[in-house]
Amino acid sequence: MRGVAVDVATKGVTANTIAYGYMNAGMLHDVPEPLLAEVKRGIPMDHFGRPEQIAEAIEYLIHSEYTTGQTLHINGGQWMP
């Protein structure tokens, strides 16, 4: 994404990505509880995210004229680059 951001920056376009972790939605509801507990142990915040948190990040990026070439990690600290 950084390369794309550099290529389009002079055109007034921003380019970012969102890398999200386990959200309390969708297929997660079909996972057996023992496996969910094991996954949750790997998340420092000790809970799954809310889908609204992804929407909030998108909203931020839509309104941020000066954020470009970034990856927002929304995962409760499960993965930190």
VENQUI-V175604 format. One record per pair of residues at least 12 apart in sequence whose C-alpha atoms are under 7 Angstrom apart, sorted by the first residue. I is the first residue (numbers start at 1). J is the second residue. D is the distance in Angstrom with one decimal. If there is no record, write none. Layout:
[[I;J;D] [I;J;D]]
//
This chain:
[[1;15;6.4] [1;16;6.2] [1;69;5.5] [2;69;4.2] [2;70;6.9] [5;68;5.9] [5;69;4.9] [14;67;6.9] [14;68;4.9] [15;68;5.2] [15;69;5.6] [16;68;5.6] [16;69;5.2] [16;70;5.0] [16;71;5.8] [17;70;6.4] [17;71;4.7] [17;72;6.4] [18;71;5.4] [18;72;4.8] [18;73;6.1] [19;71;6.6] [19;72;6.0] [19;73;4.8] [19;74;6.2] [20;73;5.8] [20;74;4.6] [20;75;5.4] [21;74;6.1] [21;75;4.2] [22;48;5.6] [22;49;6.3] [22;75;6.6] [23;48;5.2] [23;49;4.4] [23;50;5.5] [23;51;6.0] [24;48;5.5] [24;49;5.8] [24;50;5.6] [24;51;6.8] [25;51;6.8] [42;78;6.2] [43;76;5.9] [43;77;6.1] [43;78;4.6] [44;76;6.3] [44;77;5.6] [44;78;6.2] [45;76;5.2] [45;77;6.7] [49;75;6.9]]
//
